[in-house]
Amino acid sequence: MSHDTPAIAIRDIVKRYKGDKGQEDKLALKGVSFDVPQGGIFGLLGPNGAGKSTLINILAGLVNKTSGSASIWGFDIDDERRNAKASIGIVPQEIVFDPFFTPFEALELQAGLFGVPEKLRRSEELLRAVHLADKRDAYTRQLSGGMKRRLLIAKAMVHSPPILVLDEPTAGVDVDLRRQLWELVTELNRDGVTVVLTTHYLEEAEELCDRIAIINHGELIANKPTREMIGMAREKIVRVSVDKDLAGPVMEEGFTRADVIDARTLEVTYNRDEMTAGQVLAKVQGHGYAIEDVTTREADLEDVFVELTKAG
């Protein structure tokens, strides 16, 4: 496949769920289109119920789309279903295992389901890759939640797909485990796997993804490189410590908001297209306060996300 061909191409995908008797149909996806480039880590973000999982399930072949088209690694999901399925590994949100299989047996069974011949199976190699080689012969019911998550990733990779999709991989896991999963995803990506990640954790998307698409109410509302997305946040925040107790919030034209944090600390949010931090400080001084300390905070992905989804 040529390097210019997207890893996943989605065109005008609509998903309509029939309403119960007398109720309106529900449009889960309203004509979504975007490409996932080869070789990167692509973030798919959106509030609960925005349509992310519906889209993933359409790609996985678990949900039928109402209209539109999609291709995976150049294979149309309708016309070349078998090749499309072979090109993608899906790590679901739910942890589901047969409790009486060992991790090694679980991978062997999964490889068999994908028709991978015995001599081409990579079960040992995958267990090493997800740092579970020492649990090869334990029962999966004895594994911790984090180990089960890693085993799910290995299961999704048994047929060596060029694309790995992780649906909320770190939902409900602790900070340490989240870091371990981030490292694992980054390693897989370095080895040439294109990764698609749906997540609620905006710091996760900011840290891992080189490109982000945001879905809200079944519509694509943004699709940009991560740095550019963060640059969309026009607001900046300045926290100022002053020499005497504040009489109240200092509100000026050009300030989006002003909050008194404590007796002598003011936090001002302003639009950086309209003024500079220096001008903010001058306006605060104009109210008769001497400034003793200043900290600024750039907007992050969370600010952009809130701004975009609020507008939607």
Phi, psi and omega in degrees: 000135181296150185294340181279340181292132180296150175297317176225132175239124182240126184231116171051043183282125177243135172230118181245125174261130180298132177285156174296169183313125177078358180253155180290152172295153177252125177268106180277326177228132188245056178083056183274134177223129169191165177247144170255114182292156177292145165086355183254188170245115188252125181263132175245109186246160175166156178296169175304136177079011182283340181118004183298309184293326176301316180297315179299318181292331174294315179296326182283350181083015182266340180229137177272130177285157178280317176201174183097183182217160176210146174229146180239119181054036178088355182257126179293134186290344176265310187281331182231052188306317185297312179293323179298314181295325181289344185267359186224141173242131184246127175256109186284167177292319186280142176268110182232120178218155167281118188294345185263001175265151171275163177306319180298315181294322180299319180289320179298317180297315180298318179298321178297319180297329178273003178072026178281121180301150186307317185287347179259003182286150187238031188302314181296315182298319180292322177297322176294317183299325181260017175058046178233016183303324182285350179254016186312316189248014175280158172285141183299334180293343180271354183280150174287168179303320181293321179294321178296321177300315181293324178294324176300321179294317178299319180300322181289345185256004188299330183260018177052051180287148178284346182235134177239127179249124180247115182265106181050058188292338185245019178296126175074016177253158184282172188298317180300313182294322179301316178300316180299317180293322176301315181298318181296315179298318180296320178298313181299319180295320178298329179280005173105002181277131172282129184245133171245130188233121168261137184208154171266341188272109186291328178296328179296312179297319182295321183285319191263321195272141174266347177215147184224135170245142179242129177249137177218131181050041175077008180237147175281121182250350177197149177201098186212162169302146187305314182299320180293321179299315181294325179295343180290340181289116185271346184270147177227154185238131177240130175251126187239129171261133183243172190277350181212168183299140180284139178282347182158180180295138179268102183256127181230162174298135182099342174275133175283319174203160177220128182234136173274115183276315169211187189310322185239016182236127181242138175243123183245129173256131182219163180271117186287349175285338188254337180206168179253167177300323180300318179293324177299312182298320180298320180293322178294317179297327180299343178268009174092016178256139170268141185265127182257331181204148181222135167229148178237154176228125174287150174294148177243187184301327180299318179298317181295315182302312180298315181301313184290314184287331177295316180296322181292000000 
